[in-house]
Amino acid sequence: NLTERVLEAISDFSHDNKIKITVILGLGAKELEKKYLSEKFEIVRDTKRISYYLSKADVAFSSAGRTIYELASLQVPSIILCQNERELTHVFATKEFGFLNLGLGSILGPDEILFALKSLINNVKIRKDMKSKMASHNLSSGRKRVAAVIKTVCSESIHI
């Protein structure tokens, strides 16, 4: 329920400051959609083109899963709330790679989440630094690099 936790923390602030919030929901979030379907948020369901929405974002909230690679590829300053203990070990979702990782989302209070958002909104330098760190990693040709590694390993193992 991290999406709900974030929306509760930032809803009033974003509405009062006329900040457009797009909420991308997966299959299991039907009740959440009913609760937050209003003029405050744009709700997107089960999109096949998440990158379309991410590319338009000035700031994003995400867990520490695969979406962080899309966010980094698109250089979107991102606030990370880990879903579980395992996600705390994902080293890419860290400051070193341009993310603001708040740790385990289930223990965060609304003030911590809102403070993180305000700190990014109010500090262009921090957002530029985050984008720069994300840009320093070539994620656009990942599939080709992985395929090359697999071919190398396979050809080496044949010669053994």
C-alpha positions as CSV (number, residue, x, y, z in Angstrom):
1,N,0.0,0.0,0.0
2,L,2.9,2.4,-0.7
3,T,1.0,4.2,-3.4
4,E,-1.8,5.1,-0.9
5,R,0.8,6.1,1.7
6,V,2.4,8.5,-0.7
7,L,-0.9,9.9,-1.9
8,E,-2.1,10.6,1.6
9,A,1.2,12.3,2.4
10,I,1.3,14.6,-0.7
11,S,-2.4,15.0,-1.6
12,D,-3.1,18.3,0.1
13,F,0.2,19.8,-0.7
14,S,0.0,19.0,-4.4
15,H,-3.6,20.2,-4.6
16,D,-2.8,23.5,-2.8
17,N,0.2,24.1,-5.1
18,K,-1.5,23.0,-8.3
19,I,1.0,20.2,-8.9
20,K,-0.3,17.6,-11.4
21,I,-0.1,14.1,-10.0
22,T,-0.3,11.1,-12.3
23,V,-0.9,7.8,-10.5
24,I,-0.1,4.7,-12.4
25,L,-1.9,1.7,-11.0
26,G,-1.5,-2.0,-11.7
27,L,-4.1,-4.7,-11.6
28,G,-4.4,-5.0,-7.8
29,A,-5.3,-1.4,-7.1
30,K,-9.1,-1.2,-7.8
31,E,-10.0,0.0,-4.4
32,L,-7.3,2.6,-4.4
33,E,-8.6,3.9,-7.7
34,K,-12.1,4.3,-6.3
35,K,-10.8,6.2,-3.2
36,Y,-8.6,8.6,-5.1
37,L,-10.5,9.1,-8.3
38,S,-11.0,12.8,-8.3
39,E,-9.9,16.1,-9.8
40,K,-6.7,15.9,-7.7
41,F,-5.1,13.0,-9.6
42,E,-4.9,11.6,-13.1
43,I,-5.3,7.9,-12.8
44,V,-3.7,5.6,-15.3
45,R,-4.6,1.9,-15.3
46,D,-2.6,-1.1,-16.6
47,T,-0.6,0.9,-19.1
48,K,1.7,-0.9,-21.5
49,R,3.7,2.3,-22.0
50,I,4.8,3.4,-18.6
51,S,7.8,5.1,-20.1
52,Y,5.4,7.6,-21.8
53,Y,4.2,8.8,-18.4
54,L,7.6,8.6,-16.7
55,S,9.2,10.7,-19.4
56,K,6.7,13.5,-18.6
57,A,7.5,13.5,-14.9
58,D,9.5,16.1,-13.1
59,V,9.7,13.9,-10.0
60,A,8.6,10.3,-9.5
61,F,7.9,8.0,-6.6
62,S,8.8,4.4,-7.0
63,S,9.7,1.2,-5.2
64,A,13.2,-0.2,-5.8
65,G,12.1,-2.6,-8.4
66,R,12.8,-2.6,-12.2
67,T,11.1,0.7,-12.7
68,I,14.1,2.4,-11.3
69,Y,16.1,1.5,-14.4
70,E,13.4,3.1,-16.6
71,L,13.5,6.2,-14.4
72,A,17.3,6.4,-14.6
73,S,17.3,5.9,-18.4
74,L,14.8,8.8,-18.6
75,Q,16.7,10.8,-16.0
76,V,13.7,11.4,-13.8
77,P,14.6,12.5,-10.2
78,S,13.0,9.8,-8.1
79,I,12.0,9.2,-4.5
80,I,12.3,5.5,-3.6
81,L,10.2,3.7,-1.0
82,C,11.4,0.1,-0.7
83,Q,8.5,-2.5,-0.6
84,N,10.3,-5.0,1.5
85,E,13.7,-5.9,3.2
86,R,15.0,-7.4,-0.1
87,E,14.6,-4.1,-1.9
88,L,16.7,-2.5,0.7
89,T,19.6,-4.4,-0.8
90,H,19.2,-3.0,-4.4
91,V,22.3,-1.0,-4.7
92,F,21.2,0.8,-7.9
93,A,18.4,2.6,-6.0
94,T,20.8,4.8,-4.1
95,K,22.1,8.3,-4.0
96,E,25.2,7.2,-5.8
97,F,23.1,6.5,-8.9
98,G,20.8,9.5,-8.6
99,F,18.0,8.3,-6.4
100,L,16.6,9.6,-3.1
101,N,16.0,6.4,-1.2
102,L,13.9,6.8,1.9
103,G,14.3,3.1,2.9
104,L,11.5,0.8,3.9
105,G,8.2,2.5,2.9
106,S,6.0,0.8,5.4
107,I,7.7,2.5,8.3
108,L,7.8,6.0,6.8
109,G,5.5,8.7,8.1
110,P,3.7,11.2,5.9
111,D,5.9,14.0,7.1
112,E,9.0,12.2,5.8
113,I,7.5,11.5,2.4
114,L,6.2,15.1,2.0
115,F,9.6,16.5,3.2
116,A,11.4,14.5,0.5
117,L,9.0,15.8,-2.2
118,K,9.4,19.4,-1.1
119,S,13.1,19.1,-0.9
120,L,13.3,18.0,-4.6
121,I,10.7,20.5,-5.8
122,N,12.5,23.4,-4.0
123,N,16.0,22.5,-5.1
124,V,16.8,22.6,-8.8
125,K,20.5,21.9,-8.0
126,I,19.6,18.6,-6.3
127,R,17.4,17.5,-9.2
128,K,20.1,18.4,-11.8
129,D,22.7,16.4,-9.7
130,M,20.3,13.4,-9.7
131,K,19.8,13.7,-13.4
132,S,23.5,13.9,-14.0
133,K,24.2,10.8,-12.0
134,M,21.5,8.9,-13.9
135,A,22.9,10.1,-17.2
136,S,26.3,8.8,-16.4
137,H,25.1,5.2,-16.8
138,N,24.3,3.9,-20.2
139,L,21.1,1.9,-19.8
140,S,19.8,2.3,-23.3
141,S,21.7,-0.6,-24.8
142,G,21.4,-3.0,-21.9
143,R,19.8,-5.8,-23.9
144,K,22.7,-5.8,-26.4
145,R,25.3,-5.8,-23.6
146,V,23.6,-8.7,-21.8
147,A,23.3,-10.7,-25.1
148,A,27.1,-10.1,-25.8
149,V,28.0,-11.3,-22.3
150,I,25.8,-14.5,-22.8
151,K,27.4,-15.2,-26.1
152,T,30.9,-14.7,-24.6
153,V,30.2,-17.0,-21.7
154,C,28.6,-19.6,-24.0
155,S,31.5,-19.6,-26.5
156,E,34.1,-19.8,-23.6
157,S,32.3,-22.8,-22.1
158,I,32.3,-24.6,-25.4
159,H,36.1,-24.4,-25.6
160,I,36.5,-25.9,-22.1
